[in-house]
Amino acid sequence: MTSFCCSSNISVTLLVSILVASLVIASAGNFYQDFDITWGDGRAQILNNGELLTLSLDKTSGSGFQSKNQYLFGKIDMQLKLVPGNSAGTVTAYYLRSEGSAWDEIDFEFLGNLSGDPYILHTNVFSQGKGDREQQFYLWFDPTADFHTYSILWNPQRIIFSVDGTPIREFKNLESIGVPFPKKQPMRIQSSLWNADDWATRGGLVKTDWSQAPFTASYRNFKADTSNNNSAAWFSEELDSTGQERLKWVQRNYMIYNYCSDTKRFPQGLPKECTASNSS
């Protein structure tokens, strides 16, 4: 009788733990709860009881969504599966952005390409309406074959872009030498799928093949750790030695453009952050 009682208690405890865990996972990834579809006239859809969101693009229109909440700092993950096949001319943008004319913005943009040619992952950081801090990468996998996690860590000291947990870019707070850093304006998570065939693929030489439409990108497993708690681990998180080595590996092997190396673009001298040992 005693063993049955204890066994029952253990089973109940395990069941409660599983239920609580499933509730946490559901709340972390429910698009009905966390996002609004903002444009696209039905081309954006929330499916599977809020666990999946899809954006579509055809010749008439693209589509987009944004978070209900605004965030001032946080650690944000989203899993994306990009437009497969001939995606030339299309751009899937996933970013944080504040409002107003002097906005802040942290960008992931995925530039489509012809079948068999790699996507380009374009990143940028805007402070007070000024960007021009582009870095571009190839990926070390096919981002159309499955879902992969794209993350932004944003705290008062740095912004770290990561792919499947591997850091690809770090932009440090260098206000001490006069470089603006996003830290005062709360931002919404936004995403869109749109036609940019005037520039997106080979500088606009390759146009969108509308016979392949509709183009569709998929999203799942959104997670935002944005607790207003200065003691949260992410609030002071930085790259450890392993993270720094992985960052160097990506930048050495997969970076295809870095504004900090573009002396022709900045004939009067590179931006301050580029000469201050910043990994930006």
C-alpha positions as semicolon CSV with decimal commas, in nm:
position;residue;x (nm);y (nm);z (nm)
1;M;0,000;0,000;0,000
2;T;0,282;0,235;0,090
3;S;0,473;0,166;-0,233
4;F;0,155;0,222;-0,436
5;C;0,101;0,555;-0,262
6;C;0,458;0,670;-0,325
7;S;0,447;0,547;-0,685
8;S;0,122;0,737;-0,739
9;N;0,272;1,053;-0,593
10;I;0,576;1,024;-0,818
11;S;0,354;0,968;-1,122
12;V;0,137;1,267;-1,037
13;T;0,444;1,484;-0,978
14;L;0,594;1,375;-1,311
15;L;0,266;1,440;-1,492
16;V;0,235;1,788;-1,340
17;S;0,596;1,863;-1,439
18;I;0,529;1,754;-1,797
19;L;0,212;1,963;-1,814
20;V;0,385;2,270;-1,675
21;A;0,673;2,228;-1,920
22;S;0,432;2,194;-2,211
23;L;0,250;2,510;-2,104
24;V;0,578;2,701;-2,094
25;I;0,675;2,576;-2,439
26;A;0,333;2,665;-2,579
27;S;0,340;3,016;-2,438
28;A;0,694;3,063;-2,568
29;G;0,593;2,977;-2,923
30;N;0,232;3,084;-2,969
31;F;0,196;3,324;-3,258
32;Y;-0,167;3,411;-3,176
33;Q;-0,054;3,529;-2,835
34;D;0,266;3,711;-2,931
35;F;0,218;3,853;-3,283
36;D;-0,015;4,044;-3,514
37;I;-0,026;3,996;-3,890
38;T;0,026;4,349;-4,024
39;W;-0,011;4,323;-4,400
40;G;-0,051;4,084;-4,691
41;D;-0,429;4,044;-4,733
42;G;-0,438;3,679;-4,624
43;R;-0,090;3,587;-4,744
44;A;0,032;3,553;-4,385
45;Q;-0,122;3,269;-4,187
46;I;-0,100;3,138;-3,832
47;L;-0,144;2,760;-3,829
48;N;-0,130;2,454;-3,600
49;N;-0,299;2,622;-3,304
50;G;-0,054;2,908;-3,310
51;E;0,264;2,701;-3,335
52;L;0,348;2,787;-3,698
53;L;0,337;3,109;-3,899
54;T;0,387;3,132;-4,276
55;L;0,448;3,434;-4,497
56;S;0,382;3,425;-4,871
57;L;0,474;3,643;-5,166
58;D;0,315;3,656;-5,509
59;K;0,324;3,912;-5,789
60;T;0,054;4,120;-5,619
61;S;0,192;4,144;-5,267
62;G;0,417;4,009;-4,995
63;S;0,321;3,984;-4,628
64;G;0,443;4,058;-4,278
65;F;0,387;4,044;-3,903
66;Q;0,508;4,212;-3,585
67;S;0,515;4,144;-3,213
68;K;0,238;4,273;-2,991
69;N;0,500;4,373;-2,734
70;Q;0,795;4,607;-2,750
71;Y;1,126;4,505;-2,593
72;L;1,411;4,705;-2,443
73;F;1,695;4,451;-2,441
74;G;1,648;4,075;-2,445
75;K;1,749;3,741;-2,588
76;I;1,527;3,649;-2,880
77;D;1,513;3,325;-3,080
78;M;1,310;3,237;-3,386
79;Q;1,325;2,930;-3,606
80;L;1,289;2,998;-3,979
81;K;1,271;2,782;-4,289
82;L;1,336;2,997;-4,594
83;V;1,183;3,005;-4,942
84;P;1,306;2,694;-5,128
85;G;1,407;2,654;-5,492
86;N;1,449;2,958;-5,712
87;S;1,410;3,237;-5,455
88;A;1,602;3,500;-5,656
89;G;1,468;3,852;-5,603
90;T;1,296;3,772;-5,274
91;V;1,396;3,900;-4,931
92;T;1,288;3,748;-4,600
93;A;1,351;4,009;-4,330
94;Y;1,348;3,935;-3,956
95;Y;1,447;4,224;-3,732
96;L;1,394;4,446;-3,429
97;R;1,290;4,806;-3,493
98;S;1,178;5,106;-3,290
99;E;0,942;5,378;-3,410
100;G;1,007;5,734;-3,526
101;S;1,248;5,908;-3,764
102;A;1,555;5,843;-3,545
103;W;1,485;5,473;-3,509
104;D;1,703;5,188;-3,389
105;E;1,710;4,856;-3,574
106;I;1,883;4,517;-3,557
107;D;1,852;4,324;-3,885
108;F;1,862;3,974;-4,023
109;E;1,776;3,976;-4,395
110;F;1,790;3,665;-4,612
111;L;1,855;3,742;-4,979
112;G;1,718;3,478;-5,212
113;N;1,908;3,325;-5,502
114;L;1,880;3,097;-5,803
115;S;1,831;2,727;-5,736
116;G;2,157;2,572;-5,622
117;D;2,319;2,906;-5,533
118;P;2,349;2,998;-5,165
119;Y;2,133;3,240;-4,974
120;I;2,310;3,551;-4,846
121;L;2,247;3,642;-4,482
122;H;2,263;4,022;-4,457
123;T;2,299;4,187;-4,114
124;N;2,288;4,552;-4,011
125;V;2,262;4,770;-3,700
126;F;2,091;5,110;-3,699
127;S;2,134;5,368;-3,424
128;Q;1,925;5,686;-3,425
129;G;1,827;5,632;-3,789
130;K;2,177;5,562;-3,918
131;G;2,278;5,221;-4,047
132;D;2,546;5,150;-4,307
133;R;2,694;4,875;-4,087
134;E;2,640;4,578;-4,314
135;Q;2,800;4,240;-4,281
136;Q;2,701;3,954;-4,511
137;F;2,750;3,580;-4,480
138;Y;2,691;3,253;-4,654
139;L;2,550;2,980;-4,432
140;W;2,711;2,642;-4,371
141;F;2,383;2,454;-4,440
142;D;2,079;2,474;-4,666
143;P;1,839;2,712;-4,484
144;T;1,546;2,594;-4,698
145;A;1,566;2,223;-4,609
146;D;1,471;2,256;-4,242
147;F;1,414;2,503;-3,961
148;H;1,717;2,677;-3,808
149;T;1,737;2,911;-3,509
150;Y;1,831;3,276;-3,565
151;S;1,899;3,466;-3,243
152;I;1,961;3,822;-3,127
153;L;2,118;3,890;-2,788
154;W;2,078;4,260;-2,709
155;N;2,199;4,398;-2,379
156;P;2,347;4,735;-2,277
157;Q;2,702;4,623;-2,363
158;R;2,664;4,443;-2,696
159;I;2,450;4,292;-2,971
160;I;2,531;3,934;-3,075
161;F;2,380;3,772;-3,386
162;S;2,377;3,389;-3,372
163;V;2,271;3,103;-3,599
164;D;2,190;2,770;-3,432
165;G;2,379;2,892;-3,127
166;T;2,691;2,988;-3,323
167;P;2,776;3,361;-3,302
168;I;2,831;3,522;-3,641
169;R;2,858;3,890;-3,544
170;E;2,912;4,108;-3,239
171;F;2,844;4,482;-3,224
172;K;2,979;4,634;-2,905
173;N;2,867;4,945;-2,720
174;L;3,136;5,201;-2,803
175;E;2,954;5,514;-2,696
176;S;3,273;5,605;-2,509
177;I;3,433;5,694;-2,845
178;G;3,120;5,852;-2,992
179;V;2,954;5,556;-3,166
180;P;2,575;5,557;-3,109
181;F;2,438;5,234;-2,960
182;P;2,071;5,124;-2,944
183;K;1,980;5,132;-2,576
184;K;1,698;5,380;-2,512
185;Q;1,422;5,293;-2,760
186;P;1,210;4,980;-2,717
187;M;1,171;4,776;-3,035
188;R;0,917;4,540;-3,186
189;I;1,007;4,215;-3,359
190;Q;0,902;4,244;-3,722
191;S;0,926;4,016;-4,022
192;S;0,828;4,036;-4,387
193;L;0,864;3,852;-4,716
194;W;0,880;4,089;-5,011
195;N;1,002;4,140;-5,366
196;A;1,332;4,326;-5,393
197;D;1,450;4,214;-5,736
198;D;1,586;4,562;-5,806
199;W;1,880;4,485;-5,571
200;A;1,854;4,160;-5,377
201;T;2,018;3,908;-5,613
202;R;2,345;3,998;-5,785
203;G;2,269;4,366;-5,744
204;G;1,937;4,336;-5,927
205;L;2,067;4,151;-6,234
206;V;1,857;3,843;-6,152
207;K;1,483;3,910;-6,139
208;T;1,205;3,727;-5,957
209;D;1,061;3,435;-6,155
210;W;0,692;3,478;-6,084
211;S;0,612;3,138;-6,239
212;Q;0,756;2,996;-5,913
213;A;0,510;3,191;-5,696
214;P;0,377;3,179;-5,434
215;F;0,702;3,194;-5,238
216;T;0,665;3,087;-4,875
217;A;0,879;3,120;-4,562
218;S;0,788;2,949;-4,233
219;Y;0,840;3,040;-3,866
220;R;0,813;2,846;-3,540
221;N;0,944;2,822;-3,182
222;F;0,961;3,191;-3,103
223;K;1,117;3,258;-2,764
224;A;1,189;3,591;-2,596
225;D;1,370;3,626;-2,263
226;T;1,310;3,994;-2,189
227;S;1,254;3,992;-1,816
228;N;1,309;4,336;-1,667
229;N;1,570;4,201;-1,434
230;N;1,926;4,327;-1,436
231;S;2,035;4,002;-1,272
232;A;1,918;3,790;-1,569
233;A;2,215;3,607;-1,722
234;W;2,161;3,755;-2,069
235;F;2,170;4,113;-1,935
236;S;2,547;4,093;-1,892
237;E;2,618;3,800;-2,124
238;E;2,929;3,814;-2,340
239;L;3,117;3,570;-2,561
240;D;3,340;3,329;-2,374
241;S;3,661;3,199;-2,533
242;T;3,472;2,922;-2,715
243;G;3,220;3,171;-2,850
244;Q;3,496;3,401;-2,967
245;E;3,665;3,114;-3,152
246;R;3,338;3,015;-3,319
247;L;3,279;3,377;-3,419
248;K;3,625;3,393;-3,576
249;W;3,560;3,063;-3,758
250;V;3,240;3,197;-3,914
251;Q;3,393;3,530;-4,010
252;R;3,701;3,363;-4,157
253;N;3,511;3,104;-4,361
254;Y;3,164;3,245;-4,438
255;M;3,174;3,625;-4,428
256;I;3,150;3,768;-4,780
257;Y;3,117;4,141;-4,702
258;N;3,227;4,357;-4,410
259;Y;3,175;4,733;-4,412
260;C;3,478;4,765;-4,187
261;S;3,698;4,640;-4,474
262;D;3,540;4,856;-4,746
263;T;3,793;5,139;-4,780
264;K;3,649;5,241;-5,121
265;R;3,313;5,306;-4,957
266;F;3,470;5,517;-4,681
267;P;3,748;5,715;-4,854
268;Q;3,760;5,962;-4,565
269;G;3,835;5,681;-4,322
270;L;3,655;5,378;-4,180
271;P;3,387;5,429;-3,912
272;K;3,522;5,467;-3,559
273;E;3,402;5,127;-3,443
274;C;3,601;4,958;-3,719
275;T;3,930;5,086;-3,586
276;A;3,854;5,024;-3,218
277;S;3,905;4,643;-3,222
278;N;3,527;4,600;-3,243
279;S;3,398;4,274;-3,390
280;S;3,106;4,473;-3,531
